[in-house]
Amino acid sequence: MRRILLAILVLCSNLFAGTEPISTDTSNGHIKKTSSGTGESGKPFDWRDAAVTRLPHAVVFYVDGSGSVLTTGTKNPIKLPYGGTLKGWTLMGKPTGSVTVDIFRATSGAGLPTTSIVGSGTKPALSSAVENSSTSFTNWTSTSLMAGDNMAISLSGVSLVTYVVLVLYFQ
């Protein structure tokens, strides 16, 4: 077993022999062609120093009243596949009306979410409108989401709205 492990280590160390290191553009995190910007013919890149830019994610909550005005309360729990930090939200509804949305979370394994991540902060809302969005999270109790979190939305102040969609953007 030790001989096999030693052989694998030797192969791995030889794999990067003769490679040229890569670098990243610090202004945007993009990988440059090589450290010199031109590269040498026949040399592969040394990907051990590669920087990765995380792609944004979104979680979508929707509530459809099937033509009837939406009811208040907690709706549509989901489990997050990815974690990250909230970057913004968009709320859309139809027809023109009013609704306020709170966002609840529970850690994985804790069951249905009941704790607001908005807290005393400004909740996503429509007021005689069909769309609203923000990138501000002032006074929210949390903007960090963890993979496996259980999440749900809670509607209040519903007037005329029969369909609502809340999109949370995070990275």
Secondary structure, 3 states (H helix, E strand, C coil): CHHHHHHHHHHHHHHCCCCEECCECCCCCCECCCCCCCCCCCCCEEHHHCCCCCCCEEEEEEEECCCCCCCCEEEEEEECCCCEEEEEEEEEEEEEEEEEEEEEEECCCCCCCCEECCCCCCCCEEEEEEEEEECCCCCCCCCEECCCCEEEEEEEEEECCCEEEEEEEEC
